[in-house]
Amino acid sequence: METILKIKEMLNTVKNRHLALINQTGKPYDYKIVEYVRTSKGIESLQCKMGGLELMLDYAEHIVNG
């Protein structure tokens, strides 16, 4: 749970980009970091990376640090 909060906090520091950590299945290896845009049709996903929380943490650090 701490890792999830850390990742969410990191993603919130990135300005001008809509980023979210999601897990639709509840499985521990099935997290995604998604960048999304709001359009007239709703929300469209631009890119995502899937994997476990450790991979998501590494990916979040990569996004934050460029």
PQR file with spaces between the fields and no chain letter, atoms N, CA, C, O and H, PARSE charges and radii, in Angstrom:
ATOM       1  N    MET     1       0.824   -1.207    0.000 -0.4000 1.5000
ATOM       2  CA   MET     1       0.000    0.000    0.000 -0.0000 2.0000
ATOM       3  C    MET     1       0.860    1.259    0.000  0.5500 1.7000
ATOM       4  O    MET     1       0.536    2.235   -0.677 -0.5500 1.4000
ATOM       5  N    GLU     2       1.958    1.239    0.761 -0.4000 1.5000
ATOM       6  CA   GLU     2       2.859    2.385    0.791 -0.0000 2.0000
ATOM       7  C    GLU     2       3.432    2.670   -0.585  0.5500 1.7000
ATOM       8  O    GLU     2       3.559    3.827   -0.985 -0.5500 1.4000
ATOM       9  H    GLU     2       2.221    0.446    1.311  0.4000 1.0000
ATOM      10  N    THR     3       3.779    1.609   -1.312 -0.4000 1.5000
ATOM      11  CA   THR     3       4.334    1.781   -2.656 -0.0000 2.0000
ATOM      12  C    THR     3       3.315    2.429   -3.579  0.5500 1.7000
ATOM      13  O    THR     3       3.669    3.284   -4.390 -0.5500 1.4000
ATOM      14  H    THR     3       3.676    0.669   -0.988  0.4000 1.0000
ATOM      15  N    ILE     4       2.056    2.031   -3.465 -0.4000 1.5000
ATOM      16  CA   ILE     4       0.996    2.607   -4.292 -0.0000 2.0000
ATOM      17  C    ILE     4       0.886    4.107   -4.028  0.5500 1.7000
ATOM      18  O    ILE     4       0.800    4.901   -4.965 -0.5500 1.4000
ATOM      19  H    ILE     4       1.769    1.336   -2.806  0.4000 1.0000
ATOM      20  N    LEU     5       0.888    4.494   -2.751 -0.4000 1.5000
ATOM      21  CA   LEU     5       0.790    5.915   -2.401 -0.0000 2.0000
ATOM      22  C    LEU     5       1.992    6.689   -2.903  0.5500 1.7000
ATOM      23  O    LEU     5       1.855    7.813   -3.386 -0.5500 1.4000
ATOM      24  H    LEU     5       0.958    3.849   -1.989  0.4000 1.0000
ATOM      25  N    LYS     6       3.175    6.090   -2.791 -0.4000 1.5000
ATOM      26  CA   LYS     6       4.398    6.745   -3.263 -0.0000 2.0000
ATOM      27  C    LYS     6       4.326    6.984   -4.769  0.5500 1.7000
ATOM      28  O    LYS     6       4.668    8.067   -5.245 -0.5500 1.4000
ATOM      29  H    LYS     6       3.286    5.177   -2.398  0.4000 1.0000
ATOM      30  N    ILE     7       3.885    5.984   -5.508 -0.4000 1.5000
ATOM      31  CA   ILE     7       3.770    6.121   -6.960 -0.0000 2.0000
ATOM      32  C    ILE     7       2.766    7.215   -7.310  0.5500 1.7000
ATOM      33  O    ILE     7       3.035    8.048   -8.176 -0.5500 1.4000
ATOM      34  H    ILE     7       3.607    5.105   -5.121  0.4000 1.0000
ATOM      35  N    LYS     8       1.613    7.220   -6.643 -0.4000 1.5000
ATOM      36  CA   LYS     8       0.587    8.229   -6.926 -0.0000 2.0000
ATOM      37  C    LYS     8       1.096    9.632   -6.623  0.5500 1.7000
ATOM      38  O    LYS     8       0.831   10.569   -7.377 -0.5500 1.4000
ATOM      39  H    LYS     8       1.395    6.543   -5.940  0.4000 1.0000
ATOM      40  N    GLU     9       1.826    9.778   -5.522 -0.4000 1.5000
ATOM      41  CA   GLU     9       2.396   11.078   -5.170 -0.0000 2.0000
ATOM      42  C    GLU     9       3.383   11.529   -6.233  0.5500 1.7000
ATOM      43  O    GLU     9       3.384   12.694   -6.630 -0.5500 1.4000
ATOM      44  H    GLU     9       2.042    9.017   -4.910  0.4000 1.0000
ATOM      45  N    MET    10       4.217   10.616   -6.692 -0.4000 1.5000
ATOM      46  CA   MET    10       5.196   10.952   -7.731 -0.0000 2.0000
ATOM      47  C    MET    10       4.495   11.404   -9.011  0.5500 1.7000
ATOM      48  O    MET    10       4.892   12.393   -9.626 -0.5500 1.4000
ATOM      49  H    MET    10       4.216    9.670   -6.370  0.4000 1.0000
ATOM      50  N    LEU    11       3.458   10.682   -9.404 -0.4000 1.5000
ATOM      51  CA   LEU    11       2.744   11.028  -10.638 -0.0000 2.0000
ATOM      52  C    LEU    11       2.062   12.394  -10.509  0.5500 1.7000
ATOM      53  O    LEU    11       1.940   13.128  -11.490 -0.5500 1.4000
ATOM      54  H    LEU    11       3.135    9.878   -8.904  0.4000 1.0000
ATOM      55  N    ASN    12       1.620   12.727   -9.292 -0.4000 1.5000
ATOM      56  CA   ASN    12       0.969   14.019   -9.067 -0.0000 2.0000
ATOM      57  C    ASN    12       1.929   15.193   -9.178  0.5500 1.7000
ATOM      58  O    ASN    12       1.496   16.330   -9.362 -0.5500 1.4000
ATOM      59  H    ASN    12       1.719   12.130   -8.495  0.4000 1.0000
ATOM      60  N    THR    13       3.231   14.930   -9.070 -0.4000 1.5000
ATOM      61  CA   THR    13       4.202   16.025   -9.169 -0.0000 2.0000
ATOM      62  C    THR    13       4.461   16.426  -10.615  0.5500 1.7000
ATOM      63  O    THR    13       5.035   17.485  -10.868 -0.5500 1.4000
ATOM      64  H    THR    13       3.583   14.006   -8.921  0.4000 1.0000
ATOM      65  N    VAL    14       4.049   15.600  -11.559 -0.4000 1.5000
ATOM      66  CA   VAL    14       4.285   15.889  -12.980 -0.0000 2.0000
ATOM      67  C    VAL    14       3.185   16.818  -13.478  0.5500 1.7000
ATOM      68  O    VAL    14       2.026   16.417  -13.590 -0.5500 1.4000
ATOM      69  H    VAL    14       3.582   14.739  -11.354  0.4000 1.0000
ATOM      70  N    LYS    15       3.551   18.046  -13.773 -0.4000 1.5000
ATOM      71  CA   LYS    15       2.562   19.037  -14.204 -0.0000 2.0000
ATOM      72  C    LYS    15       2.291   18.907  -15.700  0.5500 1.7000
ATOM      73  O    LYS    15       3.135   18.427  -16.456 -0.5500 1.4000
ATOM      74  H    LYS    15       4.493   18.372  -13.682  0.4000 1.0000
ATOM      75  N    ASN    16       1.126   19.333  -16.107 -0.4000 1.5000
ATOM      76  CA   ASN    16       0.710   19.379  -17.513 -0.0000 2.0000
ATOM      77  C    ASN    16       0.555   18.009  -18.164  0.5500 1.7000
ATOM      78  O    ASN    16       0.460   17.904  -19.387 -0.5500 1.4000
ATOM      79  H    ASN    16       0.441   19.723  -15.492  0.4000 1.0000
ATOM      80  N    ARG    17       0.530   16.972  -17.352 -0.4000 1.5000
ATOM      81  CA   ARG    17       0.282   15.622  -17.880 -0.0000 2.0000
ATOM      82  C    ARG    17      -0.697   14.937  -16.949  0.5500 1.7000
ATOM      83  O    ARG    17      -0.587   15.063  -15.729 -0.5500 1.4000
ATOM      84  H    ARG    17       0.607   17.058  -16.359  0.4000 1.0000
ATOM      85  N    HIS    18      -1.649   14.217  -17.507 -0.4000 1.5000
ATOM      86  CA   HIS    18      -2.616   13.469  -16.697 -0.0000 2.0000
ATOM      87  C    HIS    18      -2.134   12.024  -16.610  0.5500 1.7000
ATOM      88  O    HIS    18      -2.175   11.284  -17.593 -0.5500 1.4000
ATOM      89  H    HIS    18      -1.739   14.116  -18.498  0.4000 1.0000
ATOM      90  N    LEU    19      -1.686   11.639  -15.444 -0.4000 1.5000
ATOM      91  CA   LEU    19      -1.139   10.303  -15.235 -0.0000 2.0000
ATOM      92  C    LEU    19      -1.903    9.610  -14.114  0.5500 1.7000
ATOM      93  O    LEU    19      -2.277   10.237  -13.123 -0.5500 1.4000
ATOM      94  H    LEU    19      -1.652   12.240  -14.645  0.4000 1.0000
ATOM      95  N    ALA    20      -2.129    8.325  -14.279 -0.4000 1.5000
ATOM      96  CA   ALA    20      -2.853    7.578  -13.255 -0.0000 2.0000
ATOM      97  C    ALA    20      -2.287    6.173  -13.131  0.5500 1.7000
ATOM      98  O    ALA    20      -1.869    5.561  -14.114 -0.5500 1.4000
ATOM      99  H    ALA    20      -1.825    7.815  -15.084  0.4000 1.0000
ATOM     100  N    LEU    21      -2.283    5.677  -11.900 -0.4000 1.5000
ATOM     101  CA   LEU    21      -1.930    4.284  -11.620 -0.0000 2.0000
ATOM     102  C    LEU    21      -3.237    3.533  -11.446  0.5500 1.7000
ATOM     103  O    LEU    21      -4.042    3.871  -10.579 -0.5500 1.4000
ATOM     104  H    LEU    21      -2.623    6.174  -11.101  0.4000 1.0000
ATOM     105  N    ILE    22      -3.448    2.523  -12.261 -0.4000 1.5000
ATOM     106  CA   ILE    22      -4.700    1.763  -12.161 -0.0000 2.0000
ATOM     107  C    ILE    22      -4.432    0.261  -12.133  0.5500 1.7000
ATOM     108  O    ILE    22      -3.405   -0.214  -12.616 -0.5500 1.4000
ATOM     109  H    ILE    22      -2.794    2.248  -12.966  0.4000 1.0000
ATOM     110  N    ASN    23      -5.363   -0.456  -11.568 -0.4000 1.5000
ATOM     111  CA   ASN    23      -5.325   -1.912  -11.557 -0.0000 2.0000
ATOM     112  C    ASN    23      -6.770   -2.387  -11.622  0.5500 1.7000
ATOM     113  O    ASN    23      -7.471   -2.401  -10.610 -0.5500 1.4000
ATOM     114  H    ASN    23      -6.197   -0.070  -11.176  0.4000 1.0000
ATOM     115  N    GLN    24      -7.210   -2.773  -12.810 -0.4000 1.5000
ATOM     116  CA   GLN    24      -8.611   -3.130  -12.998 -0.0000 2.0000
ATOM     117  C    GLN    24      -8.932   -4.556  -12.572  0.5500 1.7000
ATOM     118  O    GLN    24     -10.094   -4.875  -12.321 -0.5500 1.4000
ATOM     119  H    GLN    24      -6.641   -2.762  -13.631  0.4000 1.0000
ATOM     120  N    THR    25      -7.926   -5.416  -12.488 -0.4000 1.5000
ATOM     121  CA   THR    25      -8.187   -6.824  -12.185 -0.0000 2.0000
ATOM     122  C    THR    25      -7.956   -7.175  -10.715  0.5500 1.7000
ATOM     123  O    THR    25      -8.464   -8.184  -10.227 -0.5500 1.4000
ATOM     124  H    THR    25      -6.982   -5.157  -12.692  0.4000 1.0000
ATOM     125  N    GLY    26      -7.183   -6.335  -10.009 -0.4000 1.5000
ATOM     126  CA   GLY    26      -6.856   -6.635   -8.620 -0.0000 2.0000
ATOM     127  C    GLY    26      -5.677   -7.575   -8.467  0.5500 1.7000
ATOM     128  O    GLY    26      -5.274   -7.875   -7.343 -0.5500 1.4000
ATOM     129  H    GLY    26      -6.770   -5.515  -10.406  0.4000 1.0000
ATOM     130  N    LYS    27      -5.111   -8.050   -9.579 -0.4000 1.5000
ATOM     131  CA   LYS    27      -3.951   -8.947   -9.506 -0.0000 2.0000
ATOM     132  C    LYS    27      -2.679   -8.121   -9.260  0.5500 1.7000
ATOM     133  O    LYS    27      -2.543   -7.022   -9.797 -0.5500 1.4000
ATOM     134  H    LYS    27      -5.439   -7.807  -10.492  0.4000 1.0000
ATOM     135  N    PRO    28      -1.766   -8.639   -8.463 -0.5600 1.5000
ATOM     136  CA   PRO    28      -0.601   -7.843   -8.059  0.2800 2.0000
ATOM     137  C    PRO    28       0.381   -7.526   -9.190  0.5500 1.7000
ATOM     138  O    PRO    28       1.206   -6.624   -9.050 -0.5500 1.4000
ATOM     139  N    TYR    29       0.304   -8.245  -10.293 -0.4000 1.5000
ATOM     140  CA   TYR    29       1.227   -8.001  -11.410 -0.0000 2.0000
ATOM     141  C    TYR    29       0.548   -7.225  -12.526  0.5500 1.7000
ATOM     142  O    TYR    29       1.122   -7.067  -13.603 -0.5500 1.4000
ATOM     143  H    TYR    29      -0.366   -8.978  -10.407  0.4000 1.0000
ATOM     144  N    ASP    30      -0.649   -6.745  -12.291 -0.4000 1.5000
ATOM     145  CA   ASP    30      -1.456   -6.185  -13.371 -0.0000 2.0000
ATOM     146  C    ASP    30      -1.715   -4.679  -13.221  0.5500 1.7000
ATOM     147  O    ASP    30      -2.783   -4.188  -13.587 -0.5500 1.4000
ATOM     148  H    ASP    30      -1.115   -6.874  -11.416  0.4000 1.0000
ATOM     149  N    TYR    31      -0.737   -3.960  -12.684 -0.4000 1.5000
ATOM     150  CA   TYR    31      -0.873   -2.504  -12.574 -0.0000 2.0000
ATOM     151  C    TYR    31      -0.531   -1.845  -13.899  0.5500 1.7000
ATOM     152  O    TYR    31       0.196   -2.403  -14.722 -0.5500 1.4000
ATOM     153  H    TYR    31       0.130   -4.359  -12.387  0.4000 1.0000
ATOM     154  N    LYS    32      -1.062   -0.662  -14.086 -0.4000 1.5000
ATOM     155  CA   LYS    32      -0.744    0.126  -15.274 -0.0000 2.0000
ATOM     156  C    LYS    32      -0.557    1.573  -14.861  0.5500 1.7000
ATOM     157  O    LYS    32      -1.284    2.085  -14.009 -0.5500 1.4000
ATOM     158  H    LYS    32      -1.653   -0.209  -13.418  0.4000 1.0000
ATOM     159  N    ILE    33       0.424    2.230  -15.469 -0.4000 1.5000
ATOM     160  CA   ILE    33       0.489    3.685  -15.392 -0.0000 2.0000
ATOM     161  C    ILE    33       0.013    4.178  -16.742  0.5500 1.7000
ATOM     162  O    ILE    33       0.581    3.847  -17.783 -0.5500 1.4000
ATOM     163  H    ILE    33       1.015    1.814  -16.161  0.4000 1.0000
ATOM     164  N    VAL    34      -1.031    4.968  -16.703 -0.4000 1.5000
ATOM     165  CA   VAL    34      -1.672    5.430  -17.929 -0.0000 2.0000
ATOM     166  C    VAL    34      -1.565    6.941  -18.020  0.5500 1.7000
ATOM     167  O    VAL    34      -1.782    7.649  -17.037 -0.5500 1.4000
ATOM     168  H    VAL    34      -1.493    5.236  -15.857  0.4000 1.0000
ATOM     169  N    GLU    35      -1.230    7.429  -19.204 -0.4000 1.5000
ATOM     170  CA   GLU    35      -1.338    8.862  -19.473 -0.0000 2.0000
ATOM     171  C    GLU    35      -2.599    9.034  -20.301  0.5500 1.7000
ATOM     172  O    GLU    35      -2.812    8.311  -21.273 -0.5500 1.4000
ATOM     173  H    GLU    35      -1.053    6.853  -20.003  0.4000 1.0000
ATOM     174  N    TYR    36      -3.434    9.989  -19.919 -0.4000 1.5000
ATOM     175  CA   TYR    36      -4.705   10.121  -20.599 -0.0000 2.0000
ATOM     176  C    TYR    36      -5.012   11.574  -20.931  0.5500 1.7000
ATOM     177  O    TYR    36      -4.474   12.495  -20.317 -0.5500 1.4000
ATOM     178  H    TYR    36      -3.261   10.577  -19.129  0.4000 1.0000
ATOM     179  N    VAL    37      -5.873   11.758  -21.897 -0.4000 1.5000
ATOM     180  CA   VAL    37      -6.352   13.085  -22.257 -0.0000 2.0000
ATOM     181  C    VAL    37      -7.868   13.081  -22.209  0.5500 1.7000
ATOM     182  O    VAL    37      -8.509   12.063  -22.468 -0.5500 1.4000
ATOM     183  H    VAL    37      -6.310   11.009  -22.396  0.4000 1.0000
ATOM     184  N    ARG    38      -8.427   14.227  -21.876 -0.4000 1.5000
ATOM     185  CA   ARG    38      -9.879   14.374  -21.882 -0.0000 2.0000
ATOM     186  C    ARG    38     -10.286   14.945  -23.235  0.5500 1.7000
ATOM     187  O    ARG    38      -9.755   15.964  -23.674 -0.5500 1.4000
ATOM     188  H    ARG    38      -7.906   15.054  -21.665  0.4000 1.0000
ATOM     189  N    THR    39     -11.225   14.286  -23.885 -0.4000 1.5000
ATOM     190  CA   THR    39     -11.725   14.757  -25.174 -0.0000 2.0000
ATOM     191  C    THR    39     -13.235   14.876  -25.091  0.5500 1.7000
ATOM     192  O    THR    39     -13.839   14.555  -24.068 -0.5500 1.4000
ATOM     193  H    THR    39     -11.657   13.457  -23.528  0.4000 1.0000
ATOM     194  N    SER    40     -13.832   15.335  -26.164 -0.4000 1.5000
ATOM     195  CA   SER    40     -15.291   15.458  -26.188 -0.0000 2.0000
ATOM     196  C    SER    40     -15.966   14.086  -26.081  0.5500 1.7000
ATOM     197  O    SER    40     -17.132   13.993  -25.697 -0.5500 1.4000
ATOM     198  H    SER    40     -13.341   15.596  -26.995  0.4000 1.0000
ATOM     199  N    LYS    41     -15.236   13.032  -26.420 -0.4000 1.5000
ATOM     200  CA   LYS    41     -15.780   11.674  -26.346 -0.0000 2.0000
ATOM     201  C    LYS    41     -15.539   11.024  -24.983  0.5500 1.7000
ATOM     202  O    LYS    41     -15.980    9.902  -24.735 -0.5500 1.4000
ATOM     203  H    LYS    41     -14.289   13.108  -26.733  0.4000 1.0000
ATOM     204  N    GLY    42     -14.837   11.740  -24.102 -0.4000 1.5000
ATOM     205  CA   GLY    42     -14.513   11.173  -22.794 -0.0000 2.0000
ATOM     206  C    GLY    42     -13.017   11.152  -22.582  0.5500 1.7000
ATOM     207  O    GLY    42     -12.307   12.055  -23.024 -0.5500 1.4000
ATOM     208  H    GLY    42     -14.479   12.652  -24.303  0.4000 1.0000
ATOM     209  N    ILE    43     -12.543   10.137  -21.914 -0.4000 1.5000
ATOM     210  CA   ILE    43     -11.107   10.030  -21.621 -0.0000 2.0000
ATOM     211  C    ILE    43     -10.474    9.026  -22.571  0.5500 1.7000
ATOM     212  O    ILE    43     -10.962    7.908  -22.737 -0.5500 1.4000
ATOM     213  H    ILE    43     -13.120    9.403  -21.554  0.4000 1.0000
ATOM     214  N    GLU    44      -9.375    9.449  -23.195 -0.4000 1.5000
ATOM     215  CA   GLU    44      -8.638    8.550  -24.087 -0.0000 2.0000
ATOM     216  C    GLU    44      -7.260    8.289  -23.507  0.5500 1.7000
ATOM     217  O    GLU    44      -6.575    9.213  -23.067 -0.5500 1.4000
ATOM     218  H    GLU    44      -8.979   10.358  -23.060  0.4000 1.0000
ATOM     219  N    SER    45      -6.867    7.048  -23.509 -0.4000 1.5000
ATOM     220  CA   SER    45      -5.558    6.667  -23.015 -0.0000 2.0000
ATOM     221  C    SER    45      -4.520    6.888  -24.112  0.5500 1.7000
ATOM     222  O    SER    45      -4.739    6.519  -25.266 -0.5500 1.4000
ATOM     223  H    SER    45      -7.423    6.298  -23.867  0.4000 1.0000
ATOM     224  N    LEU    46      -3.393    7.490  -23.747 -0.4000 1.5000
ATOM     225  CA   LEU    46      -2.330    7.737  -24.704 -0.0000 2.0000
ATOM     226  C    LEU    46      -1.281    6.628  -24.687  0.5500 1.7000
ATOM     227  O    LEU    46      -0.849    6.141  -25.732 -0.5500 1.4000
ATOM     228  H    LEU    46      -3.215    7.790  -22.809  0.4000 1.0000
ATOM     229  N    GLN    47      -0.890    6.247  -23.492 -0.4000 1.5000
ATOM     230  CA   GLN    47       0.121    5.203  -23.387 -0.0000 2.0000
ATOM     231  C    GLN    47      -0.004    4.549  -22.031  0.5500 1.7000
ATOM     232  O    GLN    47      -0.535    5.136  -21.088 -0.5500 1.4000
ATOM     233  H    GLN    47      -1.241    6.642  -22.643  0.4000 1.0000
ATOM     234  N    CYS    48       0.485    3.338  -21.941 -0.4000 1.5000
ATOM     235  CA   CYS    48       0.486    2.706  -20.628 -0.0000 2.0000
ATOM     236  C    CYS    48       1.602    1.691  -20.565  0.5500 1.7000
ATOM     237  O    CYS    48       2.111    1.224  -21.584 -0.5500 1.4000
ATOM     238  H    CYS    48       0.916    2.861  -22.707  0.4000 1.0000
ATOM     239  N    LYS    49       1.961    1.369  -19.363 -0.4000 1.5000
ATOM     240  CA   LYS    49       2.963    0.348  -19.118 -0.0000 2.0000
ATOM     241  C    LYS    49       2.364   -0.573  -18.079  0.5500 1.7000
ATOM     242  O    LYS    49       1.798   -0.103  -17.093 -0.5500 1.4000
ATOM     243  H    LYS    49       1.547    1.748  -18.536  0.4000 1.0000
ATOM     244  N    MET    50       2.476   -1.862  -18.277 -0.4000 1.5000
ATOM     245  CA   MET    50       1.868   -2.817  -17.353 -0.0000 2.0000
ATOM     246  C    MET    50       2.931   -3.599  -16.599  0.5500 1.7000
ATOM     247  O    MET    50       4.034   -3.815  -17.102 -0.5500 1.4000
ATOM     248  H    MET    50       2.936   -2.244  -19.078  0.4000 1.0000
ATOM     249  N    GLY    51       2.591   -4.019  -15.395 -0.4000 1.5000
ATOM     250  CA   GLY    51       3.492   -4.854  -14.624 -0.0000 2.0000
ATOM     251  C    GLY    51       3.203   -4.768  -13.143  0.5500 1.7000
ATOM     252  O    GLY    51       2.144   -4.301  -12.722 -0.5500 1.4000
ATOM     253  H    GLY    51       1.695   -3.844  -14.986  0.4000 1.0000
ATOM     254  N    GLY    52       4.164   -5.228  -12.360 -0.4000 1.5000
ATOM     255  CA   GLY    52       4.029   -5.197  -10.913 -0.0000 2.0000
ATOM     256  C    GLY    52       4.394   -3.828  -10.353  0.5500 1.7000
ATOM     257  O    GLY    52       4.818   -2.938  -11.089 -0.5500 1.4000
ATOM     258  H    GLY    52       5.023   -5.608  -12.701  0.4000 1.0000
ATOM     259  N    LEU    53       4.227   -3.670   -9.059 -0.4000 1.5000
ATOM     260  CA   LEU    53       4.450   -2.366   -8.424 -0.0000 2.0000
ATOM     261  C    LEU    53       5.897   -1.901   -8.500  0.5500 1.7000
ATOM     262  O    LEU    53       6.148   -0.703   -8.634 -0.5500 1.4000
ATOM     263  H    LEU    53       3.882   -4.393   -8.461  0.4000 1.0000
ATOM     264  N    GLU    54       6.852   -2.817   -8.419 -0.4000 1.5000
ATOM     265  CA   GLU    54       8.257   -2.408   -8.502 -0.0000 2.0000
ATOM     266  C    GLU    54       8.552   -1.805   -9.875  0.5500 1.7000
ATOM     267  O    GLU    54       9.241   -0.790   -9.979 -0.5500 1.4000
ATOM     268  H    GLU    54       6.649   -3.790   -8.311  0.4000 1.0000
ATOM     269  N    LEU    55       8.028   -2.431  -10.917 -0.4000 1.5000
ATOM     270  CA   LEU    55       8.196   -1.893  -12.268 -0.0000 2.0000
ATOM     271  C    LEU    55       7.496   -0.541  -12.399  0.5500 1.7000
ATOM     272  O    LEU    55       8.008    0.368  -13.052 -0.5500 1.4000
ATOM     273  H    LEU    55       7.468   -3.255  -10.832  0.4000 1.0000
ATOM     274  N    MET    56       6.331   -0.414  -11.777 -0.4000 1.5000
ATOM     275  CA   MET    56       5.588    0.845  -11.836 -0.0000 2.0000
ATOM     276  C    MET    56       6.360    1.955  -11.120  0.5500 1.7000
ATOM     277  O    MET    56       6.370    3.102  -11.568 -0.5500 1.4000
ATOM     278  H    MET    56       5.915   -1.153  -11.246  0.4000 1.0000
ATOM     279  N    LEU    57       7.004    1.603  -10.006 -0.4000 1.5000
ATOM     280  CA   LEU    57       7.798    2.581   -9.268 -0.0000 2.0000
ATOM     281  C    LEU    57       8.971    3.058  -10.126  0.5500 1.7000
ATOM     282  O    LEU    57       9.255    4.255  -10.181 -0.5500 1.4000
ATOM     283  H    LEU    57       6.995    0.672   -9.642  0.4000 1.0000
ATOM     284  N    ASP    58       9.646    2.133  -10.789 -0.4000 1.5000
ATOM     285  CA   ASP    58      10.752    2.490  -11.685 -0.0000 2.0000
ATOM     286  C    ASP    58      10.256    3.380  -12.828  0.5500 1.7000
ATOM     287  O    ASP    58      10.909    4.356  -13.195 -0.5500 1.4000
ATOM     288  H    ASP    58       9.415    1.161  -10.745  0.4000 1.0000
ATOM     289  N    TYR    59       9.108    3.035  -13.377 -0.4000 1.5000
ATOM     290  CA   TYR    59       8.546    3.797  -14.492 -0.0000 2.0000
ATOM     291  C    TYR    59       8.147    5.200  -14.034  0.5500 1.7000
ATOM     292  O    TYR    59       8.365    6.174  -14.754 -0.5500 1.4000
ATOM     293  H    TYR    59       8.577    2.242  -13.080  0.4000 1.0000
ATOM     294  N    ALA    60       7.565    5.303  -12.842 -0.4000 1.5000
ATOM     295  CA   ALA    60       7.180    6.608  -12.294 -0.0000 2.0000
ATOM     296  C    ALA    60       8.420    7.480  -12.083  0.5500 1.7000
ATOM     297  O    ALA    60       8.396    8.676  -12.372 -0.5500 1.4000
ATOM     298  H    ALA    60       7.388    4.512  -12.257  0.4000 1.0000
ATOM     299  N    GLU    61       9.496    6.884  -11.582 -0.4000 1.5000
ATOM     300  CA   GLU    61      10.744    7.635  -11.387 -0.0000 2.0000
ATOM     301  C    GLU    61      11.282    8.117  -12.725  0.5500 1.7000
ATOM     302  O    GLU    61      11.787    9.235  -12.825 -0.5500 1.4000
ATOM     303  H    GLU    61       9.516    5.913  -11.347  0.4000 1.0000
ATOM     304  N    HIS    62      11.179    7.299  -13.736 -0.4000 1.5000
ATOM     305  CA   HIS    62      11.617    7.664  -15.087 -0.0000 2.0000
ATOM     306  C    HIS    62      10.791    8.848  -15.609  0.5500 1.7000
ATOM     307  O    HIS    62      11.343    9.769  -16.212 -0.5500 1.4000
ATOM     308  H    HIS    62      10.768    6.391  -13.656  0.4000 1.0000
ATOM     309  N    ILE    63       9.486    8.825  -15.382 -0.4000 1.5000
ATOM     310  CA   ILE    63       8.612    9.909  -15.845 -0.0000 2.0000
ATOM     311  C    ILE    63       8.951   11.211  -15.103  0.5500 1.7000
ATOM     312  O    ILE    63       9.059   12.270  -15.720 -0.5500 1.4000
ATOM     313  H    ILE    63       9.038    8.076  -14.892  0.4000 1.0000
ATOM     314  N    VAL    64       9.118   11.123  -13.783 -0.4000 1.5000
ATOM     315  CA   VAL    64       9.376   12.312  -12.966 -0.0000 2.0000
ATOM     316  C    VAL    64      10.729   12.931  -13.312  0.5500 1.7000
ATOM     317  O    VAL    64      10.859   14.152  -13.391 -0.5500 1.4000
ATOM     318  H    VAL    64       9.030   10.262  -13.282  0.4000 1.0000
ATOM     319  N    ASN    65      11.723   12.087  -13.514 -0.4000 1.5000
ATOM     320  CA   ASN    65      13.085   12.576  -13.752 -0.0000 2.0000
ATOM     321  C    ASN    65      13.400   12.818  -15.223  0.5500 1.7000
ATOM     322  O    ASN    65      14.487   13.281  -15.569 -0.5500 1.4000
ATOM     323  H    ASN    65      11.617   11.095  -13.449  0.4000 1.0000
ATOM     324  N    GLY    66      12.445   12.502  -16.073 -0.4000 1.5000
ATOM     325  CA   GLY    66      12.653   12.715  -17.507 -0.0000 2.0000
ATOM     326  C    GLY    66      13.467   11.615  -18.073  0.5500 1.7000
ATOM     327  O    GLY    66      13.753   11.611  -19.270 -0.5500 1.4000
ATOM     328  H    GLY    66      11.562   12.127  -15.791  0.4000 1.0000
